[in-house]
Amino acid sequence: MIIIVYRKIIKGFLKSLDMKKVFVLLSAALLSSCAIHAGENSWGEWRREWVETRESFPIRYFPSEPTLLKTEYISEVSRLSGVIYTAYVGGSVVSDRMFNKDYYVTDCVKAVMDGGFGTDSIFVEFKKGDVVPILGQATITGGIDVVLIQDKNDPDSVLLIKRDGSIYEHSGVLKYKKLVLVPDEVTPRPFDFHFSPVVQSHVEQTKPVKGFDLRYDGIQKGEMIFTYMVYTPQGEATGEFETFAFPKKAGLYRINDIELKILNVSSEKIEFMILNDLQK
């Protein structure tokens, strides 16, 4: 009996509803559900569509690795002429080694003070002396030249610095390796925060790539023994070498281009002078 009464009440309630209103309510609920579901991706899609429709500017990208600026070839002679030296058995009498000295540079900017720049919601901070590599250079609206540095908070965004080191009023995003400006204004803090250009450099010196090493190898069968070894481009002494033997006594001797004056000689060491200038 109770069940029959409930059924009558429900039927009466449904008859009293305007079906058009029910349809509107159901539709609104459905749209609301879709909006909530889509909201997770709406920002990313809007940002992508916005970037796709904006004017872009070509970027002249700088090398990501240090650039080889120049190579010097340096000859280093271990002994000076006219000076008395001592060489022990197995030790070097004189060596002339040539090195490659490679100079590398990287284009950067350096913060001249503590501070930073950004929008009300995103702010990028720097400490005085922070050095930041330059990603590239672009000429934007109005013929303004700017350099681009990576936004450390967002790999797809770049921060723009004008030629005088001051901050450009907009940041940018990368679109197919081109620059698109973002409309939100960028504010430096303090107001005069800026960068200075700097070129970082470092030098790498190779192992010897050319030259020789003359060594004293003691006394054998009453003679002074010297070994002359040549360096290869890989920086190692070759297996090919020359052996020179002289009477065990003081005097003037010549080994290839080296003029030696032996002052004292024993099985443990020699005292000598280089007579000619080997430094070219």
C-alpha positions as CSV (number, residue, x, y, z in Angstrom):
1,M,0.0,0.0,0.0
2,I,2.8,2.4,0.9
3,I,4.6,1.7,-2.4
4,I,1.5,2.5,-4.4
5,V,1.2,5.9,-2.7
6,Y,4.9,6.8,-3.5
7,R,4.4,5.9,-7.2
8,K,1.4,8.3,-7.4
9,I,3.4,11.1,-5.8
10,I,6.3,10.7,-8.3
11,K,3.9,10.6,-11.3
12,G,2.3,13.8,-10.1
13,F,5.7,15.5,-9.7
14,L,6.8,14.6,-13.2
15,K,3.5,15.8,-14.7
16,S,3.9,19.1,-13.0
17,L,7.4,19.7,-14.6
18,D,7.7,21.7,-17.8
19,M,9.6,19.4,-20.2
20,K,11.3,22.3,-22.0
21,K,12.8,23.4,-18.7
22,V,14.0,19.9,-18.0
23,F,15.8,19.8,-21.4
24,V,17.4,23.2,-20.8
25,L,18.7,22.0,-17.4
26,L,20.1,18.8,-18.8
27,S,21.8,20.6,-21.6
28,A,23.4,23.1,-19.2
29,A,24.7,20.3,-17.0
30,L,26.1,18.5,-20.1
31,L,27.9,21.7,-21.3
32,S,29.2,22.4,-17.8
33,S,30.6,18.9,-17.6
34,C,32.4,19.3,-21.0
35,A,33.8,22.7,-20.0
36,I,35.2,21.2,-16.8
37,H,36.8,18.3,-18.7
38,A,38.2,20.6,-21.4
39,G,39.5,23.1,-18.9
40,E,42.5,21.0,-18.2
41,N,43.9,21.6,-21.7
42,S,42.3,25.0,-22.6
43,W,45.3,27.1,-21.5
44,G,47.8,25.1,-23.5
45,E,45.6,25.0,-26.6
46,W,44.9,28.7,-26.4
47,R,48.6,29.5,-26.0
48,R,49.5,27.3,-29.0
49,E,46.7,28.8,-31.2
50,W,47.8,32.3,-30.1
51,V,51.4,31.7,-31.1
52,E,50.4,30.2,-34.4
53,T,48.5,33.3,-35.5
54,R,51.2,35.9,-34.5
55,E,53.9,37.5,-36.5
56,S,57.3,35.8,-36.1
57,F,60.8,37.1,-36.5
58,P,63.8,35.1,-37.8
59,I,66.5,34.2,-35.2
60,R,70.2,34.1,-35.9
61,Y,71.2,31.3,-33.6
62,F,74.5,31.3,-31.9
63,P,76.5,28.1,-31.5
64,S,75.5,26.1,-28.5
65,E,79.1,24.9,-27.9
66,P,82.2,27.2,-27.5
67,T,83.5,28.4,-30.9
68,L,87.1,27.8,-31.9
69,L,88.5,31.3,-32.3
70,K,92.1,30.5,-33.3
71,T,94.9,28.0,-32.9
72,E,98.4,28.9,-32.0
73,Y,101.4,26.6,-32.4
74,I,103.8,27.1,-29.5
75,S,107.4,25.8,-29.5
76,E,108.8,25.2,-26.0
77,V,112.5,24.6,-25.7
78,S,113.5,23.2,-22.2
79,R,117.0,24.7,-22.1
80,L,118.6,28.1,-22.7
81,S,121.9,28.4,-24.5
82,G,124.9,29.4,-22.5
83,V,123.6,28.1,-19.2
84,I,125.1,25.1,-17.3
85,Y,122.7,22.3,-16.7
86,T,122.8,18.8,-15.1
87,A,121.1,15.7,-16.6
88,Y,120.9,12.4,-14.7
89,V,120.7,9.0,-16.3
90,G,117.3,8.6,-18.1
91,G,116.7,12.3,-17.8
92,S,116.2,14.9,-20.5
93,V,119.2,16.8,-21.8
94,V,117.1,19.1,-24.0
95,S,113.7,18.9,-25.6
96,D,111.9,21.0,-28.1
97,R,108.2,20.4,-28.1
98,M,105.5,22.0,-30.2
99,F,101.9,22.3,-28.7
100,N,98.6,23.3,-30.2
101,K,97.0,26.1,-28.2
102,D,93.3,26.3,-29.0
103,Y,91.3,29.4,-28.0
104,Y,87.5,29.1,-27.6
105,V,84.9,31.8,-27.1
106,T,81.2,31.8,-26.0
107,D,78.9,34.8,-26.4
108,C,77.2,35.7,-23.1
109,V,75.6,38.5,-21.1
110,K,76.4,39.2,-17.4
111,A,74.1,40.7,-14.8
112,V,75.6,43.9,-13.5
113,M,73.5,43.9,-10.3
114,D,71.2,41.8,-8.2
115,G,67.7,41.8,-9.6
116,G,65.6,40.5,-12.5
117,F,62.6,41.0,-14.7
118,G,59.3,39.5,-15.5
119,T,55.5,39.9,-15.2
120,D,53.4,40.2,-12.1
121,S,53.0,36.4,-12.1
122,I,56.4,35.2,-13.3
123,F,59.7,36.8,-12.3
124,V,63.2,35.7,-13.2
125,E,66.0,36.5,-10.7
126,F,69.7,37.0,-11.3
127,K,72.6,37.6,-9.0
128,K,75.3,40.2,-9.8
129,G,77.9,38.6,-12.0
130,D,75.6,35.8,-13.3
131,V,76.8,34.9,-16.8
132,V,74.1,33.6,-19.2
133,P,74.8,32.2,-22.7
134,I,73.1,34.0,-25.6
135,L,70.7,31.8,-27.5
136,G,70.6,34.0,-30.6
137,Q,69.8,37.4,-32.0
138,A,66.8,38.9,-33.7
139,T,65.5,42.1,-35.2
140,I,61.9,42.8,-34.1
141,T,59.3,45.4,-34.7
142,G,60.7,48.9,-35.2
143,G,64.1,47.6,-36.3
144,I,65.1,46.9,-32.7
145,D,68.0,44.4,-32.2
146,V,67.6,42.1,-29.3
147,V,69.5,39.0,-28.0
148,L,67.7,36.1,-26.6
149,I,68.4,34.2,-23.4
150,Q,66.6,31.1,-22.2
151,D,63.9,31.6,-19.6
152,K,65.1,29.2,-16.9
153,N,61.5,28.8,-15.7
154,D,60.1,27.8,-19.2
155,P,62.2,26.1,-21.9
156,D,59.8,27.4,-24.6
157,S,60.1,31.0,-23.6
158,V,62.9,33.5,-24.1
159,L,63.9,36.8,-22.5
160,L,64.9,39.7,-24.6
161,I,67.8,42.1,-24.0
162,K,68.4,45.2,-26.1
163,R,71.8,46.2,-27.6
164,D,72.6,48.6,-24.7
165,G,71.9,45.8,-22.2
166,S,68.5,47.1,-21.0
167,I,65.5,44.8,-20.8
168,Y,63.0,44.8,-23.7
169,E,59.4,45.3,-22.5
170,H,58.1,42.0,-23.8
171,S,59.3,38.4,-23.6
172,G,58.9,35.9,-26.4
173,V,58.2,32.3,-27.3
174,L,59.9,30.1,-29.9
175,K,57.8,29.0,-32.9
176,Y,59.5,26.7,-35.4
177,K,62.8,28.3,-34.3
178,K,61.5,31.8,-34.8
179,L,60.6,34.5,-32.3
180,V,57.0,35.4,-31.4
181,L,56.5,38.4,-29.0
182,V,54.2,37.9,-25.9
183,P,51.9,40.8,-25.2
184,D,52.3,40.8,-21.4
185,E,54.7,43.6,-20.4
186,V,58.0,42.7,-18.7
187,T,59.2,44.9,-15.9
188,P,62.8,45.1,-14.6
189,R,63.4,45.2,-10.8
190,P,65.1,47.4,-9.8
191,F,64.0,49.7,-12.7
192,D,67.6,50.0,-14.0
193,F,68.5,46.3,-13.9
194,H,70.4,45.5,-17.0
195,F,73.1,43.2,-18.5
196,S,76.6,43.8,-20.0
197,P,78.0,41.9,-22.9
198,V,80.8,39.5,-22.2
199,V,82.7,36.9,-24.2
200,Q,83.8,33.9,-22.1
201,S,87.0,32.3,-23.3
202,H,89.1,29.4,-22.4
203,V,92.3,27.8,-23.8
204,E,93.1,24.2,-24.3
205,Q,96.6,23.0,-24.8
206,T,97.3,19.7,-26.5
207,K,100.0,17.2,-25.8
208,P,103.2,17.8,-27.9
209,V,102.4,17.4,-31.6
210,K,105.9,17.9,-32.9
211,G,109.5,18.1,-31.6
212,F,112.1,15.9,-29.9
213,D,113.6,14.9,-26.6
214,L,117.3,14.1,-26.2
215,R,118.0,12.0,-23.1
216,Y,121.2,10.9,-21.4
217,D,121.4,7.1,-21.0
218,G,124.7,6.8,-19.0
219,I,127.9,5.0,-19.9
220,Q,128.1,1.8,-21.9
221,K,131.4,0.2,-22.9
222,G,133.3,3.3,-22.0
223,E,131.1,5.7,-24.2
224,M,128.4,8.3,-23.3
225,I,125.0,7.2,-24.7
226,F,122.3,9.6,-25.8
227,T,118.9,8.7,-27.2
228,Y,117.0,11.1,-29.5
229,M,113.2,10.5,-29.6
230,V,110.7,12.3,-31.8
231,Y,107.1,13.3,-30.9
232,T,104.2,12.2,-33.0
233,P,101.0,14.4,-33.7
234,Q,99.3,12.1,-31.1
235,G,101.6,13.5,-28.4
236,E,103.6,10.4,-27.8
237,A,107.2,9.5,-28.4
238,T,107.6,7.2,-31.4
239,G,109.1,3.7,-31.2
240,E,111.7,5.0,-33.7
241,F,114.7,6.7,-32.1
242,E,118.3,7.4,-32.7
243,T,121.2,6.4,-30.4
244,F,124.4,8.4,-30.3
245,A,127.6,7.3,-28.6
246,F,130.6,9.5,-27.8
247,P,133.9,9.0,-26.0
248,K,133.5,9.4,-22.2
249,K,135.2,12.8,-21.9
250,A,134.4,16.5,-21.9
251,G,134.3,18.3,-25.2
252,L,132.1,19.6,-28.0
253,Y,129.6,17.3,-29.6
254,R,126.8,17.7,-32.2
255,I,123.6,15.7,-32.2
256,N,121.4,16.5,-35.2
257,D,120.8,20.3,-34.8
258,I,122.0,20.4,-31.2
259,E,125.5,21.7,-30.3
260,L,126.5,20.4,-26.9
261,K,129.5,21.3,-24.7
262,I,130.0,18.5,-22.1
263,L,131.8,19.9,-19.0
264,N,131.8,16.8,-16.7
265,V,130.7,13.3,-17.3
266,S,130.0,10.2,-15.1
267,S,127.9,7.1,-15.1
268,E,125.3,8.9,-13.1
269,K,125.1,12.3,-14.7
270,I,126.6,14.9,-17.0
271,E,127.1,18.6,-16.7
272,F,126.7,20.5,-20.0
273,M,125.8,23.6,-21.9
274,I,123.7,24.1,-25.1
275,L,125.8,26.3,-27.4
276,N,123.2,27.1,-30.1
277,D,119.8,28.8,-29.8
278,L,117.2,26.2,-30.5
279,Q,114.2,28.6,-30.0
280,K,113.0,29.6,-33.5
